[in-house]
Amino acid sequence: MTNNKETQKASWDDGMDIWLKPKHFSKTPLTAFIVKLKIVPGEEDKVNFIYSVNVEGGKYQWQPNKTQMNQLMDLKIKSPNDLINKNVDFKVITVRNPSTKQMQDGLDIMRVQ
């Protein structure tokens, strides 16, 4: 483990609320600027795409779900890297959480600019 100042200052609070959610937007359209992409191993020889995004001065992580990845392909985004330095506009929709079976707010992609 690295023993640098950042690691020493880390706290559990640093990991809370880092994932992009509808509540992070205060206006419409809901725009997130994509800063960078990290590709991490996933299940069954798959990978996960985790984007660092800026929203209204806040910094968050966004991992597109299957529906959002299909929306991006429909918008002619050819590769995950093509989102870097782009704005993604979202709208809030109501979706069923597959784990809890409860309805909740979700993010639907409108356009990429």
N, C-alpha and C positions, 0 to 999 in steps of 0.2 A: 504494500500500500504506500502511496506517495504521501510524504509528510510535508506538505507545503502549507502556506498560510491560508489558502482557500479551503483546503480540506480541514484544517484546524478550526476555521470559523463556521463550517457547515452545521446546520441544525435541521431538525425535522421540518420546521416551518419553511425551509427553502424548497422543499418538495411538494408543499401543499398548494393546491389551486394553480398548478402550472399548465394544465391541459385546457385548451381553448374550449369555451362554452358560450352559449347564447348570452349569458349574463354579462360577458365582457364587452358587449357592444351597447352603445347608448343611442345610436342613430341608424337610419336606413339610408342607403344600403349598408349592410354589415361588411366592412372591408378589412381584410387582413393582408398585410404585406409579407411575402415569403422571403425570409432572410437566408436560410440555409437548409440543407437536407442531410439527415443522418440515416444511414441504412443499417438496421440491426437484424440479427438472426431472429427468425420466427419459428413457428411450428411446422413440422413436416416439410423440411427443406424449402420453406418460404422465407421471405424477408418482410420486415416492417419498415415503412417509410415514415420517418418522424421529422416534421418540419419545425424549424424555429420561425415564429411569426411575431410581427409587431401589430398591435391593435390599440389605437387611441393612446399611444404612449406606454402601453403595457407589453411585456414580453411573455409569450406563451409557447407551448408545444402543441402541434396538431398532427394527429395520425389519421389520415383519411380512412374511412370504413369502406366496405365493398361497394356500397351504393355511390359514395362520393368518388371512388376511383372510376366507376363506370361513367359517372357524369363528366369527369375530366377527360376520359377517352372520347365521349360524345362531343366534347368541346374541342376536339382535335389536339389535345395536349399529348404529344407523341411519347414523351418519357417523363419520369418523375423529376429529372433535372430541369426540365423546361419550365417548371413553376418558379424557380429561383429568380428573385428580383421582379416578381409579378405581384399584382394585386388580385386577390380572390374575393369576389363579392358573394355573400351568403344571404339567405333568408331563413327565418326561424320557422320550423314546421313542427308538428306534433307527431311523435313516433312512439312505438312500443319498445320498451327496453327488453331485449330478449332474455336477460338474466332475471329481472324482477317481474316481468309481464305487466309493468305499470306504464302508463302513458307519461311522456316527458317531452320537453323541448329538445329539438335537434337542429342541426345546420344542414341546409340544402344549398348546393352550389348553383349560383345564377350565371356567373360569367367570370372569365379570367382576362385581365387587362395588362 
